[in-house]
Amino acid sequence: MSSENVHPFIAAQLNYLVTHFPLSIKIEQMWSGSKYYPGTLDRFTLAIPYCLDFLKWDIIFDAESPFSAPDVIFGPEDETFNLFLLMDGDGEGYLKSPKNCFSDWNSKDPTRLMILVQQLRDQYKSYQNRRVGEVDDDRLKFEVGTMLPREGIEMHTVSGVEKPEEVKFAIPLMDMDINKMVPGCPWRLPQKIYLQVIYPVGKKVVSTPSAPRVKLFSTSELKALFLIEDVKLPVWVDGMCMAEYLPHLEESLAKQVSEAVISIDVRRQFIEALAVVFGRPLEADSVFCRRATFLACSGVFTFMVHFLISTQFPRQHPILILQSSQHFNSQGAPIKSHHLVDYPWSPRWEPSLMAARIFEYLVDEALNFKRYCNEVHLQH
């Protein structure tokens, strides 16, 4: 976050929050609320991850009194959360109460805002747990009772004028440290996979309740290793409960994640085989082995070959993009080819044969690309 136009003490609080919060929190909006310092930013909208969605809370500092504790304005859909905080004890002697954080505010301690937000989020989780517990639905009460022993579950009630009441669950899956499984892992935060489960609220008990809506989510950085979209969820059998559904899903996911880690070495072997025929790469993704760029030439025509390698390699062949080192468009950018995928390929070939067949293909394709570059260049 840029500290320009933000008081140093406030900027320190925000920077520490974004850098050290255990979840990927974001500052969505910044504006000024000061009558006397209209250019000084002292109000901020935070997007705080919760239950696979975001809580949008406004943090209101005072540019005219930057040493004071901020106010917090919750979203319009959480008006009763304010009442929950007031009724949930007076916080005396309870060090983790947000009230203590406000009363003991120290603007010189950059950790205070992060502690406050974390405590409020914890309280919000308790608030939602209480709301779900008050829902008049026998099936939900049973599901909550069987899932409570699992750690990290978050739940959220959803209701509106134009849609029926629902309860959402975010269930962390697999007790695996995915970060440690990837050598040279660049991720700052732990990578997780979640199952979202959405139950419609119904007061009547039926003999075979319908299956809830289920969907997998993951932390955004995990896509470099493993695509959640490629996972086929198990079928929800009539009469099944979540405690029965989860073990089969977790077993399948654990196997697929382990295979995804192994596939890094498969992609690495392919890139090493390319280096034998193309020479040392100009650059390559050394952690996930998803990208590599080589320098090639056809006579005096010099160009680069970009390899984009998917997580489904070798079942899915790489995308090739050629980029001229000598031709530029009217904006001064190097001319590139379209995505090239129509070349000889078999996932059963050895990496050395894959690389050799691509090299043979590019001998002819380089001439086509050179003609294309000259045509584009002449048009401009």
Stockholm file with secondary structure:
# STOCKHOLM 1.0

chainA/1-380         MSSENVHPFIAAQLNYLVTHFPLSIKIEQMWSGSKYYPGTLDRFTLAIPYCLDFLKWDIIFDAESPFSAPDVIFGPEDETFNLFLLMDGDGEGYLKSPKNCFSDWNSKDPTRLMILVQQLRDQYKSYQNRRVGEVDDDRLKFEVGTMLPREGIEMHTVSGVEKPEEVKFAIPLMDMDINKMVPGCPWRLPQKIYLQVIYPVGKKVVSTPSAPRVKLFSTSELKALFLIEDVKLPVWVDGMCMAEYLPHLEESLAKQVSEAVISIDVRRQFIEALAVVFGRPLEADSVFCRRATFLACSGVFTFMVHFLISTQFPRQHPILILQSSQHFNSQGAPIKSHHLVDYPWSPRWEPSLMAARIFEYLVDEALNFKRYCNEVHLQH
#=GR chainA/1-380 SS CCCTTSCHHHHHHHHHHHHHCSSCCEEEEEECCCSSCTTSCCEEEEEEEETTEEEEEEEECCTTSTTSCCEEECCGGGHHHHHHHHHSCCCTTCTTCHHHHHHTCCTTCTTHHHHHHHHHHHHHHHHHHHHHHTCCCHHHHHHHHHHTTSTTCEEEEECCSSSCCEEEEEEEECSCCHHHHSTTCCCSSCCCEEEEEEEECCSSCCSSCCCCEEEEEECGGGGGTCCGGGCCCCCCCTTCCHHHHHHHHHHHHHHHHHHHHHHHHHHHHHHHHHHHHHCSCSEECTTTCCEEEEEEEETTEEEEEEEECCTTTTTSCCEEEEEEEEEECTTSCEEECCCBCCSCCCTTSCHHHHHHHHHHHHHHHHHHHHHHHHHHHHHC
#=GC SS_cons         CCCTTSCHHHHHHHHHHHHHCSSCCEEEEEECCCSSCTTSCCEEEEEEEETTEEEEEEEECCTTSTTSCCEEECCGGGHHHHHHHHHSCCCTTCTTCHHHHHHTCCTTCTTHHHHHHHHHHHHHHHHHHHHHHTCCCHHHHHHHHHHTTSTTCEEEEECCSSSCCEEEEEEEECSCCHHHHSTTCCCSSCCCEEEEEEEECCSSCCSSCCCCEEEEEECGGGGGTCCGGGCCCCCCCTTCCHHHHHHHHHHHHHHHHHHHHHHHHHHHHHHHHHHHHHCSCSEECTTTCCEEEEEEEETTEEEEEEEECCTTTTTSCCEEEEEEEEEECTTSCEEECCCBCCSCCCTTSCHHHHHHHHHHHHHHHHHHHHHHHHHHHHHC
//
